[in-house]
């Protein structure tokens, strides 16, 4: 889900994993973590984000999404009490 000549960045620290990529605007943000959700211009999200959300829930991590300009940013916060 990137654009031609797009960029992809992965950042990892003790407290978070942040995955960012360039791409088109996404109009289905409320269904982003649903299985097989689709936006008007997408072939679909498949299972990847839905599985990621379930793993985060299992371990008490928090996953979030935001879009800044043409960047899609997914953050997993590891701040837990384990």
mmCIF file of the N, C-alpha and C atoms, coordinates in Angstrom:
data_MODEL
# 
_entry.id   MODEL 
# 
loop_
_atom_site.group_PDB 
_atom_site.id 
_atom_site.type_symbol 
_atom_site.label_atom_id 
_atom_site.label_alt_id 
_atom_site.label_comp_id 
_atom_site.label_asym_id 
_atom_site.label_entity_id 
_atom_site.label_seq_id 
_atom_site.pdbx_PDB_ins_code 
_atom_site.Cartn_x 
_atom_site.Cartn_y 
_atom_site.Cartn_z 
_atom_site.occupancy 
_atom_site.B_iso_or_equiv 
_atom_site.pdbx_formal_charge 
_atom_site.auth_seq_id 
_atom_site.auth_comp_id 
_atom_site.auth_asym_id 
_atom_site.auth_atom_id 
_atom_site.pdbx_PDB_model_num 
ATOM 1   N N  . UNK A 1 1  ? 0.840   -1.189  0.000  1.00 0.00 ? 1  UNK A N  1 
ATOM 2   C CA . UNK A 1 1  ? 0.000   0.000   0.000  1.00 0.00 ? 1  UNK A CA 1 
ATOM 3   C C  . UNK A 1 1  ? 0.875   1.239   0.000  1.00 0.00 ? 1  UNK A C  1 
ATOM 4   N N  . UNK A 1 2  ? 1.732   1.363   -0.957 1.00 0.00 ? 2  UNK A N  1 
ATOM 5   C CA . UNK A 1 2  ? 2.596   2.528   -1.097 1.00 0.00 ? 2  UNK A CA 1 
ATOM 6   C C  . UNK A 1 2  ? 2.434   3.046   -2.518 1.00 0.00 ? 2  UNK A C  1 
ATOM 7   N N  . UNK A 1 3  ? 3.065   4.144   -2.808 1.00 0.00 ? 3  UNK A N  1 
ATOM 8   C CA . UNK A 1 3  ? 3.027   4.717   -4.144 1.00 0.00 ? 3  UNK A CA 1 
ATOM 9   C C  . UNK A 1 3  ? 4.363   4.447   -4.823 1.00 0.00 ? 3  UNK A C  1 
ATOM 10  N N  . UNK A 1 4  ? 4.387   4.547   -6.133 1.00 0.00 ? 4  UNK A N  1 
ATOM 11  C CA . UNK A 1 4  ? 5.626   4.336   -6.857 1.00 0.00 ? 4  UNK A CA 1 
ATOM 12  C C  . UNK A 1 4  ? 6.674   5.327   -6.359 1.00 0.00 ? 4  UNK A C  1 
ATOM 13  N N  . UNK A 1 5  ? 7.883   4.848   -6.105 1.00 0.00 ? 5  UNK A N  1 
ATOM 14  C CA . UNK A 1 5  ? 8.992   5.631   -5.551 1.00 0.00 ? 5  UNK A CA 1 
ATOM 15  C C  . UNK A 1 5  ? 8.694   6.146   -4.147 1.00 0.00 ? 5  UNK A C  1 
ATOM 16  N N  . UNK A 1 6  ? 7.790   5.463   -3.443 1.00 0.00 ? 6  UNK A N  1 
ATOM 17  C CA . UNK A 1 6  ? 7.438   5.857   -2.083 1.00 0.00 ? 6  UNK A CA 1 
ATOM 18  C C  . UNK A 1 6  ? 8.537   5.500   -1.098 1.00 0.00 ? 6  UNK A C  1 
ATOM 19  N N  . UNK A 1 7  ? 8.311   5.901   0.133  1.00 0.00 ? 7  UNK A N  1 
ATOM 20  C CA . UNK A 1 7  ? 9.288   5.670   1.191  1.00 0.00 ? 7  UNK A CA 1 
ATOM 21  C C  . UNK A 1 7  ? 8.664   4.826   2.294  1.00 0.00 ? 7  UNK A C  1 
ATOM 22  N N  . UNK A 1 8  ? 9.529   4.138   3.042  1.00 0.00 ? 8  UNK A N  1 
ATOM 23  C CA . UNK A 1 8  ? 9.110   3.252   4.111  1.00 0.00 ? 8  UNK A CA 1 
ATOM 24  C C  . UNK A 1 8  ? 10.135  3.383   5.239  1.00 0.00 ? 8  UNK A C  1 
ATOM 25  N N  . UNK A 1 9  ? 9.682   3.636   6.457  1.00 0.00 ? 9  UNK A N  1 
ATOM 26  C CA . UNK A 1 9  ? 10.588  3.817   7.585  1.00 0.00 ? 9  UNK A CA 1 
ATOM 27  C C  . UNK A 1 9  ? 10.131  2.931   8.743  1.00 0.00 ? 9  UNK A C  1 
ATOM 28  N N  . UNK A 1 10 ? 11.076  2.243   9.378  1.00 0.00 ? 10 UNK A N  1 
ATOM 29  C CA . UNK A 1 10 ? 10.805  1.451   10.574 1.00 0.00 ? 10 UNK A CA 1 
ATOM 30  C C  . UNK A 1 10 ? 11.687  1.994   11.695 1.00 0.00 ? 10 UNK A C  1 
ATOM 31  N N  . UNK A 1 11 ? 11.054  2.309   12.831 1.00 0.00 ? 11 UNK A N  1 
ATOM 32  C CA . UNK A 1 11 ? 11.783  2.787   13.997 1.00 0.00 ? 11 UNK A CA 1 
ATOM 33  C C  . UNK A 1 11 ? 11.414  1.891   15.182 1.00 0.00 ? 11 UNK A C  1 
ATOM 34  N N  . UNK A 1 12 ? 12.428  1.442   15.919 1.00 0.00 ? 12 UNK A N  1 
ATOM 35  C CA . UNK A 1 12 ? 12.207  0.566   17.055 1.00 0.00 ? 12 UNK A CA 1 
ATOM 36  C C  . UNK A 1 12 ? 12.972  1.107   18.253 1.00 0.00 ? 12 UNK A C  1 
ATOM 37  N N  . UNK A 1 13 ? 12.280  1.196   19.380 1.00 0.00 ? 13 UNK A N  1 
ATOM 38  C CA . UNK A 1 13 ? 12.909  1.570   20.641 1.00 0.00 ? 13 UNK A CA 1 
ATOM 39  C C  . UNK A 1 13 ? 12.402  0.615   21.713 1.00 0.00 ? 13 UNK A C  1 
ATOM 40  N N  . UNK A 1 14 ? 12.842  0.788   22.949 1.00 0.00 ? 14 UNK A N  1 
ATOM 41  C CA . UNK A 1 14 ? 12.364  -0.066  24.037 1.00 0.00 ? 14 UNK A CA 1 
ATOM 42  C C  . UNK A 1 14 ? 10.880  0.142   24.301 1.00 0.00 ? 14 UNK A C  1 
ATOM 43  N N  . UNK A 1 15 ? 10.355  1.320   23.957 1.00 0.00 ? 15 UNK A N  1 
ATOM 44  C CA . UNK A 1 15 ? 8.962   1.629   24.285 1.00 0.00 ? 15 UNK A CA 1 
ATOM 45  C C  . UNK A 1 15 ? 8.000   1.556   23.107 1.00 0.00 ? 15 UNK A C  1 
ATOM 46  N N  . UNK A 1 16 ? 8.504   1.496   21.860 1.00 0.00 ? 16 UNK A N  1 
ATOM 47  C CA . UNK A 1 16 ? 7.575   1.526   20.725 1.00 0.00 ? 16 UNK A CA 1 
ATOM 48  C C  . UNK A 1 16 ? 8.202   1.011   19.434 1.00 0.00 ? 16 UNK A C  1 
ATOM 49  N N  . UNK A 1 17 ? 7.321   0.556   18.562 1.00 0.00 ? 17 UNK A N  1 
ATOM 50  C CA . UNK A 1 17 ? 7.648   0.235   17.177 1.00 0.00 ? 17 UNK A CA 1 
ATOM 51  C C  . UNK A 1 17 ? 6.807   1.172   16.325 1.00 0.00 ? 17 UNK A C  1 
ATOM 52  N N  . UNK A 1 18 ? 7.457   1.911   15.425 1.00 0.00 ? 18 UNK A N  1 
ATOM 53  C CA . UNK A 1 18 ? 6.745   2.840   14.551 1.00 0.00 ? 18 UNK A CA 1 
ATOM 54  C C  . UNK A 1 18 ? 7.070   2.479   13.109 1.00 0.00 ? 18 UNK A C  1 
ATOM 55  N N  . UNK A 1 19 ? 6.030   2.219   12.327 1.00 0.00 ? 19 UNK A N  1 
ATOM 56  C CA . UNK A 1 19 ? 6.173   1.892   10.908 1.00 0.00 ? 19 UNK A CA 1 
ATOM 57  C C  . UNK A 1 19 ? 5.452   2.976   10.123 1.00 0.00 ? 19 UNK A C  1 
ATOM 58  N N  . UNK A 1 20 ? 6.185   3.634   9.215  1.00 0.00 ? 20 UNK A N  1 
ATOM 59  C CA . UNK A 1 20 ? 5.626   4.735   8.435  1.00 0.00 ? 20 UNK A CA 1 
ATOM 60  C C  . UNK A 1 20 ? 5.871   4.486   6.953  1.00 0.00 ? 20 UNK A C  1 
ATOM 61  N N  . UNK A 1 21 ? 4.899   4.847   6.149  1.00 0.00 ? 21 UNK A N  1 
ATOM 62  C CA . UNK A 1 21 ? 5.101   4.782   4.704  1.00 0.00 ? 21 UNK A CA 1 
ATOM 63  C C  . UNK A 1 21 ? 4.297   5.875   4.021  1.00 0.00 ? 21 UNK A C  1 
ATOM 64  N N  . UNK A 1 22 ? 4.781   6.266   2.855  1.00 0.00 ? 22 UNK A N  1 
ATOM 65  C CA . UNK A 1 22 ? 4.047   7.220   2.044  1.00 0.00 ? 22 UNK A CA 1 
ATOM 66  C C  . UNK A 1 22 ? 2.932   6.471   1.325  1.00 0.00 ? 22 UNK A C  1 
ATOM 67  N N  . UNK A 1 23 ? 1.930   7.195   0.900  1.00 0.00 ? 23 UNK A N  1 
ATOM 68  C CA . UNK A 1 23 ? 0.838   6.548   0.189  1.00 0.00 ? 23 UNK A CA 1 
ATOM 69  C C  . UNK A 1 23 ? -0.308  7.493   -0.070 1.00 0.00 ? 23 UNK A C  1 
ATOM 70  N N  . UNK A 1 24 ? -1.315  6.967   -0.727 1.00 0.00 ? 24 UNK A N  1 
ATOM 71  C CA . UNK A 1 24 ? -2.516  7.746   -1.016 1.00 0.00 ? 24 UNK A CA 1 
ATOM 72  C C  . UNK A 1 24 ? -3.329  7.961   0.250  1.00 0.00 ? 24 UNK A C  1 
ATOM 73  N N  . UNK A 1 25 ? -4.209  8.967   0.215  1.00 0.00 ? 25 UNK A N  1 
ATOM 74  C CA . UNK A 1 25 ? -5.127  9.171   1.332  1.00 0.00 ? 25 UNK A CA 1 
ATOM 75  C C  . UNK A 1 25 ? -5.987  7.928   1.504  1.00 0.00 ? 25 UNK A C  1 
ATOM 76  N N  . UNK A 1 26 ? -6.338  7.637   2.735  1.00 0.00 ? 26 UNK A N  1 
ATOM 77  C CA . UNK A 1 26 ? -7.124  6.452   3.058  1.00 0.00 ? 26 UNK A CA 1 
ATOM 78  C C  . UNK A 1 26 ? -8.429  6.902   3.679  1.00 0.00 ? 26 UNK A C  1 
ATOM 79  N N  . UNK A 1 27 ? -9.554  6.488   3.125  1.00 0.00 ? 27 UNK A N  1 
ATOM 80  C CA . UNK A 1 27 ? -10.852 6.988   3.577  1.00 0.00 ? 27 UNK A CA 1 
ATOM 81  C C  . UNK A 1 27 ? -11.599 6.054   4.524  1.00 0.00 ? 27 UNK A C  1 
ATOM 82  N N  . UNK A 1 28 ? -10.998 4.953   4.916  1.00 0.00 ? 28 UNK A N  1 
ATOM 83  C CA . UNK A 1 28 ? -11.687 3.984   5.779  1.00 0.00 ? 28 UNK A CA 1 
ATOM 84  C C  . UNK A 1 28 ? -10.952 3.808   7.101  1.00 0.00 ? 28 UNK A C  1 
ATOM 85  N N  . UNK A 1 29 ? -10.530 4.906   7.700  1.00 0.00 ? 29 UNK A N  1 
ATOM 86  C CA . UNK A 1 29 ? -9.741  4.846   8.932  1.00 0.00 ? 29 UNK A CA 1 
ATOM 87  C C  . UNK A 1 29 ? -10.470 4.142   10.067 1.00 0.00 ? 29 UNK A C  1 
ATOM 88  N N  . UNK A 1 30 ? -11.786 4.259   10.114 1.00 0.00 ? 30 UNK A N  1 
ATOM 89  C CA . UNK A 1 30 ? -12.552 3.626   11.184 1.00 0.00 ? 30 UNK A CA 1 
ATOM 90  C C  . UNK A 1 30 ? -12.618 2.106   11.035 1.00 0.00 ? 30 UNK A C  1 
ATOM 91  N N  . UNK A 1 31 ? -12.289 1.579   9.863  1.00 0.00 ? 31 UNK A N  1 
ATOM 92  C CA . UNK A 1 31 ? -12.304 0.129   9.617  1.00 0.00 ? 31 UNK A CA 1 
ATOM 93  C C  . UNK A 1 31 ? -10.902 -0.431  9.380  1.00 0.00 ? 31 UNK A C  1 
ATOM 94  N N  . UNK A 1 32 ? -9.895  0.353   9.703  1.00 0.00 ? 32 UNK A N  1 
ATOM 95  C CA . UNK A 1 32 ? -8.511  0.017   9.398  1.00 0.00 ? 32 UNK A CA 1 
ATOM 96  C C  . UNK A 1 32 ? -8.076  -1.331  9.962  1.00 0.00 ? 32 UNK A C  1 
ATOM 97  N N  . UNK A 1 33 ? -8.513  -1.675  11.169 1.00 0.00 ? 33 UNK A N  1 
ATOM 98  C CA . UNK A 1 33 ? -8.088  -2.907  11.823 1.00 0.00 ? 33 UNK A CA 1 
ATOM 99  C C  . UNK A 1 33 ? -9.122  -4.026  11.687 1.00 0.00 ? 33 UNK A C  1 
ATOM 100 N N  . UNK A 1 34 ? -10.127 -3.830  10.838 1.00 0.00 ? 34 UNK A N  1 
ATOM 101 C CA . UNK A 1 34 ? -11.124 -4.869  10.568 1.00 0.00 ? 34 UNK A CA 1 
ATOM 102 C C  . UNK A 1 34 ? -10.591 -5.821  9.502  1.00 0.00 ? 34 UNK A C  1 
ATOM 103 N N  . UNK A 1 35 ? -10.970 -7.089  9.609  1.00 0.00 ? 35 UNK A N  1 
ATOM 104 C CA . UNK A 1 35 ? -10.550 -8.065  8.604  1.00 0.00 ? 35 UNK A CA 1 
ATOM 105 C C  . UNK A 1 35 ? -11.134 -7.726  7.240  1.00 0.00 ? 35 UNK A C  1 
ATOM 106 N N  . UNK A 1 36 ? -10.296 -7.773  6.227  1.00 0.00 ? 36 UNK A N  1 
ATOM 107 C CA . UNK A 1 36 ? -10.674 -7.602  4.823  1.00 0.00 ? 36 UNK A CA 1 
ATOM 108 C C  . UNK A 1 36 ? -11.378 -6.280  4.532  1.00 0.00 ? 36 UNK A C  1 
ATOM 109 N N  . UNK A 1 37 ? -11.106 -5.230  5.315  1.00 0.00 ? 37 UNK A N  1 
ATOM 110 C CA . UNK A 1 37 ? -11.736 -3.935  5.034  1.00 0.00 ? 37 UNK A CA 1 
ATOM 111 C C  . UNK A 1 37 ? -11.154 -3.344  3.760  1.00 0.00 ? 37 UNK A C  1 
ATOM 112 N N  . UNK A 1 38 ? -11.925 -2.466  3.130  1.00 0.00 ? 38 UNK A N  1 
ATOM 113 C CA . UNK A 1 38 ? -11.516 -1.845  1.875  1.00 0.00 ? 38 UNK A CA 1 
ATOM 114 C C  . UNK A 1 38 ? -11.794 -0.361  1.916  1.00 0.00 ? 38 UNK A C  1 
ATOM 115 N N  . UNK A 1 39 ? -10.936 0.392   1.247  1.00 0.00 ? 39 UNK A N  1 
ATOM 116 C CA . UNK A 1 39 ? -11.226 1.796   0.982  1.00 0.00 ? 39 UNK A CA 1 
ATOM 117 C C  . UNK A 1 39 ? -11.733 1.881   -0.448 1.00 0.00 ? 39 UNK A C  1 
ATOM 118 N N  . UNK A 1 40 ? -12.132 3.026   -0.865 1.00 0.00 ? 40 UNK A N  1 
ATOM 119 C CA . UNK A 1 40 ? -12.685 3.170   -2.213 1.00 0.00 ? 40 UNK A CA 1 
ATOM 120 C C  . UNK A 1 40 ? -11.637 2.928   -3.297 1.00 0.00 ? 40 UNK A C  1 
ATOM 121 N N  . UNK A 1 41 ? -10.341 3.117   -2.977 1.00 0.00 ? 41 UNK A N  1 
ATOM 122 C CA . UNK A 1 41 ? -9.283  2.956   -3.981 1.00 0.00 ? 41 UNK A CA 1 
ATOM 123 C C  . UNK A 1 41 ? -8.389  1.754   -3.715 1.00 0.00 ? 41 UNK A C  1 
ATOM 124 N N  . UNK A 1 42 ? -8.752  0.885   -2.785 1.00 0.00 ? 42 UNK A N  1 
ATOM 125 C CA . UNK A 1 42 ? -7.867  -0.206  -2.378 1.00 0.00 ? 42 UNK A CA 1 
ATOM 126 C C  . UNK A 1 42 ? -8.464  -1.556  -2.719 1.00 0.00 ? 42 UNK A C  1 
ATOM 127 N N  . UNK A 1 43 ? -7.571  -2.523  -2.926 1.00 0.00 ? 43 UNK A N  1 
ATOM 128 C CA . UNK A 1 43 ? -8.020  -3.890  -3.127 1.00 0.00 ? 43 UNK A CA 1 
ATOM 129 C C  . UNK A 1 43 ? -8.357  -4.555  -1.805 1.00 0.00 ? 43 UNK A C  1 
ATOM 130 N N  . UNK A 1 44 ? -8.004  -3.950  -0.699 1.00 0.00 ? 44 UNK A N  1 
ATOM 131 C CA . UNK A 1 44 ? -8.365  -4.478  0.608  1.00 0.00 ? 44 UNK A CA 1 
ATOM 132 C C  . UNK A 1 44 ? -7.176  -4.588  1.536  1.00 0.00 ? 44 UNK A C  1 
ATOM 133 N N  . UNK A 1 45 ? -7.471  -4.648  2.816  1.00 0.00 ? 45 UNK A N  1 
ATOM 134 C CA . UNK A 1 45 ? -6.426  -4.710  3.831  1.00 0.00 ? 45 UNK A CA 1 
ATOM 135 C C  . UNK A 1 45 ? -6.037  -6.134  4.177  1.00 0.00 ? 45 UNK A C  1 
ATOM 136 N N  . UNK A 1 46 ? -6.843  -7.106  3.836  1.00 0.00 ? 46 UNK A N  1 
ATOM 137 C CA . UNK A 1 46 ? -6.518  -8.479  4.180  1.00 0.00 ? 46 UNK A CA 1 
ATOM 138 C C  . UNK A 1 46 ? -6.620  -8.709  5.670  1.00 0.00 ? 46 UNK A C  1 
ATOM 139 N N  . UNK A 1 47 ? -5.721  -9.531  6.193  1.00 0.00 ? 47 UNK A N  1 
ATOM 140 C CA . UNK A 1 47 ? -5.757  -9.898  7.608  1.00 0.00 ? 47 UNK A CA 1 
ATOM 141 C C  . UNK A 1 47 ? -4.639  -9.283  8.436  1.00 0.00 ? 47 UNK A C  1 
ATOM 142 N N  . UNK A 1 48 ? -3.612  -8.737  7.814  1.00 0.00 ? 48 UNK A N  1 
ATOM 143 C CA . UNK A 1 48 ? -2.416  -8.287  8.519  1.00 0.00 ? 48 UNK A CA 1 
ATOM 144 C C  . UNK A 1 48 ? -2.668  -7.332  9.670  1.00 0.00 ? 48 UNK A C  1 
ATOM 145 N N  . UNK A 1 49 ? -3.394  -6.254  9.437  1.00 0.00 ? 49 UNK A N  1 
ATOM 146 C CA . UNK A 1 49 ? -3.635  -5.283  10.501 1.00 0.00 ? 49 UNK A CA 1 
ATOM 147 C C  . UNK A 1 49 ? -4.596  -5.821  11.554 1.00 0.00 ? 49 UNK A C  1 
ATOM 148 N N  . UNK A 1 50 ? -5.548  -6.644  11.145 1.00 0.00 ? 50 UNK A N  1 
ATOM 149 C CA . UNK A 1 50 ? -6.469  -7.246  12.110 1.00 0.00 ? 50 UNK A CA 1 
ATOM 150 C C  . UNK A 1 50 ? -5.717  -8.192  13.045 1.00 0.00 ? 50 UNK A C  1 
ATOM 151 N N  . UNK A 1 51 ? -4.804  -8.983  12.510 1.00 0.00 ? 51 UNK A N  1 
ATOM 152 C CA . UNK A 1 51 ? -3.999  -9.892  13.334 1.00 0.00 ? 51 UNK A CA 1 
ATOM 153 C C  . UNK A 1 51 ? -3.076  -9.088  14.242 1.00 0.00 ? 51 UNK A C  1 
ATOM 154 N N  . UNK A 1 52 ? -2.455  -8.053  13.711 1.00 0.00 ? 52 UNK A N  1 
ATOM 155 C CA . UNK A 1 52 ? -1.585  -7.195  14.508 1.00 0.00 ? 52 UNK A CA 1 
ATOM 156 C C  . UNK A 1 52 ? -2.336  -6.601  15.686 1.00 0.00 ? 52 UNK A C  1 
ATOM 157 N N  . UNK A 1 53 ? -3.552  -6.137  15.452 1.00 0.00 ? 53 UNK A N  1 
ATOM 158 C CA . UNK A 1 53 ? -4.382  -5.566  16.521 1.00 0.00 ? 53 UNK A CA 1 
ATOM 159 C C  . UNK A 1 53 ? -4.673  -6.620  17.587 1.00 0.00 ? 53 UNK A C  1 
ATOM 160 N N  . UNK A 1 54 ? -4.985  -7.842  17.185 1.00 0.00 ? 54 UNK A N  1 
ATOM 161 C CA . UNK A 1 54 ? -5.280  -8.903  18.149 1.00 0.00 ? 54 UNK A CA 1 
ATOM 162 C C  . UNK A 1 54 ? -4.045  -9.270  18.982 1.00 0.00 ? 54 UNK A C  1 
ATOM 163 N N  . UNK A 1 55 ? -2.874  -9.308  18.359 1.00 0.00 ? 55 UNK A N  1 
ATOM 164 C CA . UNK A 1 55 ? -1.637  -9.587  19.093 1.00 0.00 ? 55 UNK A CA 1 
ATOM 165 C C  . UNK A 1 55 ? -1.376  -8.472  20.109 1.00 0.00 ? 55 UNK A C  1 
ATOM 166 N N  . UNK A 1 56 ? -1.569  -7.234  19.698 1.00 0.00 ? 56 UNK A N  1 
ATOM 167 C CA . UNK A 1 56 ? -1.396  -6.102  20.622 1.00 0.00 ? 56 UNK A CA 1 
ATOM 168 C C  . UNK A 1 56 ? -2.364  -6.215  21.795 1.00 0.00 ? 56 UNK A C  1 
ATOM 169 N N  . UNK A 1 57 ? -3.606  -6.558  21.523 1.00 0.00 ? 57 UNK A N  1 
ATOM 170 C CA . UNK A 1 57 ? -4.594  -6.728  22.593 1.00 0.00 ? 57 UNK A CA 1 
ATOM 171 C C  . UNK A 1 57 ? -4.168  -7.836  23.557 1.00 0.00 ? 57 UNK A C  1 
ATOM 172 N N  . UNK A 1 58 ? -3.662  -8.942  23.019 1.00 0.00 ? 58 UNK A N  1 
ATOM 173 C CA . UNK A 1 58 ? -3.247  -10.080 23.832 1.00 0.00 ? 58 UNK A CA 1 
ATOM 174 C C  . UNK A 1 58 ? -2.136  -9.700  24.814 1.00 0.00 ? 58 UNK A C  1 
ATOM 175 N N  . UNK A 1 59 ? -1.175  -8.906  24.350 1.00 0.00 ? 59 UNK A N  1 
ATOM 176 C CA . UNK A 1 59 ? -0.025  -8.556  25.177 1.00 0.00 ? 59 UNK A CA 1 
ATOM 177 C C  . UNK A 1 59 ? -0.170  -7.218  25.906 1.00 0.00 ? 59 UNK A C  1 
ATOM 178 N N  . UNK A 1 60 ? -1.299  -6.564  25.737 1.00 0.00 ? 60 UNK A N  1 
ATOM 179 C CA . UNK A 1 60 ? -1.521  -5.295  26.414 1.00 0.00 ? 60 UNK A CA 1 
ATOM 180 C C  . UNK A 1 60 ? -0.818  -4.120  25.769 1.00 0.00 ? 60 UNK A C  1 
ATOM 181 N N  . UNK A 1 61 ? -0.443  -4.256  24.506 1.00 0.00 ? 61 UNK A N  1 
ATOM 182 C CA . UNK A 1 61 ? 0.172   -3.151  23.774 1.00 0.00 ? 61 UNK A CA 1 
ATOM 183 C C  . UNK A 1 61 ? -0.920  -2.287  23.169 1.00 0.00 ? 61 UNK A C  1 
ATOM 184 N N  . UNK A 1 62 ? -0.580  -1.063  22.855 1.00 0.00 ? 62 UNK A N  1 
ATOM 185 C CA . UNK A 1 62 ? -1.534  -0.166  22.206 1.00 0.00 ? 62 UNK A CA 1 
ATOM 186 C C  . UNK A 1 62 ? -1.055  0.122   20.795 1.00 0.00 ? 62 UNK A C  1 
ATOM 187 N N  . UNK A 1 63 ? -1.935  -0.076  19.815 1.00 0.00 ? 63 UNK A N  1 
ATOM 188 C CA . UNK A 1 63 ? -1.600  0.243   18.431 1.00 0.00 ? 63 UNK A CA 1 
ATOM 189 C C  . UNK A 1 63 ? -2.433  1.441   18.012 1.00 0.00 ? 63 UNK A C  1 
ATOM 190 N N  . UNK A 1 64 ? -1.804  2.336   17.272 1.00 0.00 ? 64 UNK A N  1 
ATOM 191 C CA . UNK A 1 64 ? -2.522  3.522   16.800 1.00 0.00 ? 64 UNK A CA 1 
ATOM 192 C C  . UNK A 1 64 ? -2.100  3.848   15.376 1.00 0.00 ? 64 UNK A C  1 
ATOM 193 N N  . UNK A 1 65 ? -2.932  4.640   14.735 1.00 0.00 ? 65 UNK A N  1 
ATOM 194 C CA . UNK A 1 65 ? -2.687  5.057   13.358 1.00 0.00 ? 65 UNK A CA 1 
ATOM 195 C C  . UNK A 1 65 ? -2.949  6.542   13.252 1.00 0.00 ? 65 UNK A C  1 
ATOM 196 N N  . UNK A 1 66 ? -2.118  7.218   12.491 1.00 0.00 ? 66 UNK A N  1 
ATOM 197 C CA . UNK A 1 66 ? -2.387  8.606   12.130 1.00 0.00 ? 66 UNK A CA 1 
ATOM 198 C C  . UNK A 1 66 ? -1.813  8.865   10.751 1.00 0.00 ? 66 UNK A C  1 
ATOM 199 N N  . UNK A 1 67 ? -2.369  9.864   10.101 1.00 0.00 ? 67 UNK A N  1 
ATOM 200 C CA . UNK A 1 67 ? -1.883  10.253  8.782  1.00 0.00 ? 67 UNK A CA 1 
ATOM 201 C C  . UNK A 1 67 ? -1.455  11.708  8.864  1.00 0.00 ? 67 UNK A C  1 
ATOM 202 N N  . UNK A 1 68 ? -0.230  11.966  8.469  1.00 0.00 ? 68 UNK A N  1 
ATOM 203 C CA . UNK A 1 68 ? 0.298   13.325  8.428  1.00 0.00 ? 68 UNK A CA 1 
ATOM 204 C C  . UNK A 1 68 ? 0.784   13.566  7.015  1.00 0.00 ? 68 UNK A C  1 
ATOM 205 N N  . UNK A 1 69 ? 0.149   14.527  6.353  1.00 0.00 ? 69 UNK A N  1 
ATOM 206 C CA . UNK A 1 69 ? 0.404   14.786  4.939  1.00 0.00 ? 69 UNK A CA 1 
ATOM 207 C C  . UNK A 1 69 ? 0.189   13.488  4.168  1.00 0.00 ? 69 UNK A C  1 
ATOM 208 N N  . UNK A 1 70 ? 1.154   13.007  3.453  1.00 0.00 ? 70 UNK A N  1 
ATOM 209 C CA . UNK A 1 70 ? 1.007   11.751  2.693  1.00 0.00 ? 70 UNK A CA 1 
ATOM 210 C C  . UNK A 1 70 ? 1.638   10.564  3.412  1.00 0.00 ? 70 UNK A C  1 
ATOM 211 N N  . UNK A 1 71 ? 1.956   10.724  4.703  1.00 0.00 ? 71 UNK A N  1 
ATOM 212 C CA . UNK A 1 71 ? 2.571   9.652   5.486  1.00 0.00 ? 71 UNK A CA 1 
ATOM 213 C C  . UNK A 1 71 ? 1.533   8.937   6.325  1.00 0.00 ? 71 UNK A C  1 
ATOM 214 N N  . UNK A 1 72 ? 1.544   7.608   6.279  1.00 0.00 ? 72 UNK A N  1 
ATOM 215 C CA . UNK A 1 72 ? 0.707   6.759   7.122  1.00 0.00 ? 72 UNK A CA 1 
ATOM 216 C C  . UNK A 1 72 ? 1.619   6.232   8.225  1.00 0.00 ? 72 UNK A C  1 
ATOM 217 N N  . UNK A 1 73 ? 1.223   6.452   9.477  1.00 0.00 ? 73 UNK A N  1 
ATOM 218 C CA . UNK A 1 73 ? 2.096   6.137   10.604 1.00 0.00 ? 73 UNK A CA 1 
ATOM 219 C C  . UNK A 1 73 ? 1.366   5.204   11.575 1.00 0.00 ? 73 UNK A C  1 
ATOM 220 N N  . UNK A 1 74 ? 1.926   4.015   11.760 1.00 0.00 ? 74 UNK A N  1 
ATOM 221 C CA . UNK A 1 74 ? 1.395   3.027   12.699 1.00 0.00 ? 74 UNK A CA 1 
ATOM 222 C C  . UNK A 1 74 ? 2.365   2.934   13.866 1.00 0.00 ? 74 UNK A C  1 
ATOM 223 N N  . UNK A 1 75 ? 1.850   3.044   15.075 1.00 0.00 ? 75 UNK A N  1 
ATOM 224 C CA . UNK A 1 75 ? 2.682   2.981   16.273 1.00 0.00 ? 75 UNK A CA 1 
ATOM 225 C C  . UNK A 1 75 ? 2.163   1.887   17.203 1.00 0.00 ? 75 UNK A C  1 
ATOM 226 N N  . UNK A 1 76 ? 3.088   1.068   17.698 1.00 0.00 ? 76 UNK A N  1 
ATOM 227 C CA . UNK A 1 76 ? 2.759   0.081   18.723 1.00 0.00 ? 76 UNK A CA 1 
ATOM 228 C C  . UNK A 1 76 ? 3.541   0.473   19.970 1.00 0.00 ? 76 UNK A C  1 
ATOM 229 N N  . UNK A 1 77 ? 2.811   0.803   21.022 1.00 0.00 ? 77 UNK A N  1 
ATOM 230 C CA . UNK A 1 77 ? 3.423   1.193   22.285 1.00 0.00 ? 77 UNK A CA 1 
ATOM 231 C C  . UNK A 1 77 ? 3.568   -0.039  23.169 1.00 0.00 ? 77 UNK A C  1 
ATOM 232 N N  . UNK A 1 78 ? 4.795   -0.283  23.666 1.00 0.00 ? 78 UNK A N  1 
ATOM 233 C CA . UNK A 1 78 ? 5.076   -1.443  24.504 1.00 0.00 ? 78 UNK A CA 1 
ATOM 234 C C  . UNK A 1 78 ? 4.977   -1.139  25.986 1.00 0.00 ? 78 UNK A C  1 
ATOM 235 N N  . UNK A 1 79 ? 4.567   0.046   26.348 1.00 0.00 ? 79 UNK A N  1 
ATOM 236 C CA . UNK A 1 79 ? 4.475   0.416   27.759 1.00 0.00 ? 79 UNK A CA 1 
ATOM 237 C C  . UNK A 1 79 ? 3.419   -0.430  28.438 1.00 0.00 ? 79 UNK A C  1 
ATOM 238 N N  . UNK A 1 80 ? 3.864   -1.501  29.069 1.00 0.00 ? 80 UNK A N  1 
ATOM 239 C CA . UNK A 1 80 ? 2.947   -2.410  29.773 1.00 0.00 ? 80 UNK A CA 1 
ATOM 240 C C  . UNK A 1 80 ? 3.472   -2.644  31.174 1.00 0.00 ? 80 UNK A C  1 
ATOM 241 N N  . UNK A 1 81 ? 2.724   -3.358  31.961 1.00 0.00 ? 81 UNK A N  1 
ATOM 242 C CA . UNK A 1 81 ? 3.121   -3.659  33.322 1.00 0.00 ? 81 UNK A CA 1 
ATOM 243 C C  . UNK A 1 81 ? 3.706   -5.063  33.446 1.00 0.00 ? 81 UNK A C  1 
ATOM 244 N N  . UNK A 1 82 ? 4.067   -5.706  32.347 1.00 0.00 ? 82 UNK A N  1 
ATOM 245 C CA . UNK A 1 82 ? 4.661   -7.045  32.391 1.00 0.00 ? 82 UNK A CA 1 
ATOM 246 C C  . UNK A 1 82 ? 6.063   -6.982  32.919 1.00 0.00 ? 82 UNK A C  1 
# 
